[in-house]
């Protein structure tokens, strides 16, 4: 089983399109910032400009138990799909609900 749960650089390499790279950067920056603000991610994933670090790799040990739950429950992937379709990268209701559900179960 791999210890890497999220890796940003391969996402950027998926296309040469600048609009694709801009979209992925915006979406992933928003996501990892949410994780960090909510203590789901233990280390700051953003650079001094407030954008996701291009070499960001998230390992299991970089996540709190709540952060691990967001990945294993599929909540992260559902949010990414929602953000792809809607273009809304600032609506975290789905992730907030998944965090609240996790906290209730703990």
C-alpha positions as CSV (number, residue, x, y, z in Angstrom):
1,X,0.0,0.0,0.0
2,X,1.4,3.4,-1.0
3,X,2.0,6.0,1.6
4,X,1.3,8.9,-0.8
5,X,-2.3,10.1,-0.5
6,X,-2.0,13.3,-2.7
7,X,0.6,14.5,-5.1
8,X,0.2,17.8,-6.9
9,X,3.0,17.8,-9.6
10,X,1.5,14.9,-11.6
11,X,-1.8,16.7,-11.8
12,X,0.0,19.7,-13.4
13,X,1.7,17.4,-15.9
14,X,-1.6,15.9,-17.1
15,X,-2.0,18.6,-19.7
16,X,0.0,21.3,-21.3
17,X,-3.0,23.6,-21.4
18,X,-2.4,26.7,-19.4
19,X,-6.1,27.0,-18.6
20,X,-6.1,23.4,-17.3
21,X,-3.1,24.1,-15.1
22,X,-4.7,27.3,-13.8
23,X,-7.9,25.4,-13.0
24,X,-6.2,22.5,-11.3
25,X,-4.0,24.9,-9.3
26,X,-7.0,26.9,-8.1
27,X,-9.0,23.8,-7.1
28,X,-6.1,22.1,-5.3
29,X,-5.0,25.3,-3.6
30,X,-8.5,25.7,-2.3
31,X,-8.7,22.1,-1.2
32,X,-5.4,21.9,0.7
33,X,-6.0,25.3,2.3
34,X,-9.4,23.9,3.6
35,X,-7.6,20.8,4.9
36,X,-5.0,22.9,6.7
37,X,-7.4,25.4,8.2
38,X,-9.5,22.6,9.6
39,X,-6.5,20.7,11.1
40,X,-7.0,17.8,8.7
41,X,-3.5,18.5,7.3
42,X,-0.7,19.0,9.7
43,X,1.7,21.0,7.6
44,X,1.2,24.2,5.6
45,X,0.7,23.3,2.0
46,X,0.9,26.8,0.6
47,X,3.8,28.9,-0.5
48,X,4.5,32.5,0.4
49,X,2.1,33.7,-2.4
50,X,-0.7,31.6,-0.9
51,X,-0.7,29.0,-3.7
52,X,-0.2,25.3,-3.4
53,X,3.4,24.3,-3.3
54,X,4.2,22.7,-6.7
55,X,6.1,19.9,-5.1
56,X,3.4,19.1,-2.5
57,X,3.1,15.5,-1.6
58,X,0.7,14.5,1.2
59,X,1.6,11.3,3.1
60,X,-0.6,9.5,5.5
61,X,1.3,10.8,8.5
62,X,0.8,14.4,7.2
63,X,-3.0,14.0,7.8
64,X,-4.9,13.9,11.1
65,X,-7.3,11.1,11.6
66,X,-10.1,13.4,10.4
67,X,-8.0,14.2,7.3
68,X,-7.5,10.5,6.6
69,X,-11.2,10.0,6.9
70,X,-11.9,12.6,4.3
71,X,-9.8,10.6,1.8
72,X,-10.9,7.1,2.8
73,X,-14.6,8.1,2.8
74,X,-14.3,9.5,-0.7
75,X,-15.4,13.0,0.4
76,X,-12.3,14.6,-1.1
77,X,-12.9,12.9,-4.5
78,X,-16.6,13.9,-4.4
79,X,-15.6,17.5,-3.7
80,X,-13.1,17.5,-6.5
81,X,-15.7,16.1,-8.9
82,X,-18.2,18.8,-7.7
83,X,-15.6,21.5,-8.1
84,X,-14.8,20.3,-11.7
85,X,-18.4,20.3,-12.8
86,X,-19.5,23.5,-11.0
87,X,-16.3,25.6,-11.1
88,X,-17.0,26.4,-7.4
89,X,-13.9,26.0,-5.4
90,X,-15.0,27.9,-2.4
91,X,-18.1,25.8,-1.4
92,X,-17.0,23.3,1.2
93,X,-20.4,22.2,2.5
94,X,-19.7,18.6,1.5
95,X,-16.3,18.4,3.2
96,X,-17.7,20.3,6.3
97,X,-20.5,17.7,6.5
98,X,-18.0,14.8,6.2
99,X,-15.9,16.3,9.0
100,X,-18.9,16.9,11.2
101,X,-20.1,13.3,10.6
102,X,-16.6,12.0,11.5
103,X,-16.5,14.0,14.7
104,X,-19.9,12.7,15.7
105,X,-18.6,9.1,15.3
106,X,-15.5,9.7,17.3
